[in-house]
């Protein structure tokens, strides 16, 4: 359906709440899925910036994991919207915003020349020694 058809159908007074939520999901997906390409790129750039040679299979594995996590976040958000636990805006846009903030944080880490793996090790060691 086109955007106009979706909006017109949502205004139909005979629609039940579940159908309206499903249509609202579709309206937001028309914008959020195309924009996800930008957020994936924002996330991929700092991961691709390396001062040393990295194993190619590691980058491939990270890419598969990130794509799977995005898909799970998107499907989970849509399910929560359909059941009425979240608004369509929050449920559909959360994966994009999560990846945008993660990408910005990774850019900051790259700017400071702090390795992501080094930060994970420091965090884990602090947790271990704290207890």
N, C-alpha and C positions, 0 to 999 in steps of 0.2 A: 504494500500500500504506500501511497505517497504521503507526505507529511500532512497535506490538507485533508486527505481522506481519513487519516488517523485522528486528527483533531476534530473533524466533523463527527466521526463515529463516537468519540469520547463525550461529545455534547448531547448525544442522544439520551433523552430522559428515561428510556426503558432499560438502560444498561445497569447490570448489577455491579457491585463494588469490585469483585474479582476480575471481571472483564475490563473494567476501567483501569485497574492496576496493570493488567497485562498490556493494554494499549499504551499506558504511560511508560512502561518498560521499553516498548518498541520505539516510542518517540525519542526517549533519551539514548537508546542504542544507535539511532541514526546519526547522532553526533559523537557519542563516546567511543564507538569502535573505530571510526576513521582517525580520531585524535589519538587513539592508543598507539598508532605508529610513531607519532612524535614523542610520546612518553617512553616507548621502547628505545627509540634512538637516543633520547636524553639519558637513559639508563645504560645503554650500550657504549656510549663514548668513553666515559671514565673507566669502564671495565676493559676497553680496548687499549687504553693508554698504558703502556708498560715501558719501563726503562730497561728491562731485561727481557730475554727471550722466554716466552712461556710455552708450555706444552699446548699444542693446538687442540688436543682432545679435551683438555680442561675447559677451554673457552666454549667448546661445543656443548659440553655437559652443563656448564653454567647457563648457557642459552636455553637449553631444553628445560632445565629446572625453572628458570624465570618464566618461560612461556607457560609451563604447566601450572605454576603458582598463579599467574595472571588468570588463566582459564578457570581455575578453581575458585578464585576470588570473585570472578564475574558470575559464574554459575551460582555460587553461594549467595551473592548479593541479590541476584534475580529471584532465587527461591525465597529469601527473606522478604522481598517486596511482595511476591505473590501471596505469601501467608499473612501479610499485613504487619510484620514486625518492623519494617523499615519503609521510609518514603522512597519513591522511585528515584529521586535525585541522589539520595545517599547510597542506595543499593547499587545503582548502575555506575556512578562516578567514583566510588571508593577505590576500585582497582587502579584507575588512572591516576588519582591523586596520590595513592600510596607509591606508585612507581615514579611519579614526578618528584615527590619529596625524597625518595631513595636516590634518584638520579642526582638531585641537587646536593644531597649529602655526600655522595660519591665524588662529585665534582669538587666539593670542598676538600675532601680527603686527598684527591689527586693534586689539588693546588698546594696543599700543605706537604705534599710528597710523603704521605703516610700510607703504608701498604694496608690494604683491607685485611689481609691475613694476619699482619702484625697486630692490628687493633683487635681482632678476634682473639688472638693468643693472649694479649694483655688483659682483655676482659675476662677470659676464662681463668687465668692465673689469679686475678684479683678475687674472683668468686671462690676459688679453691682455698686460697690462703686466708680469706676472711672467716671461713667456718672452721 
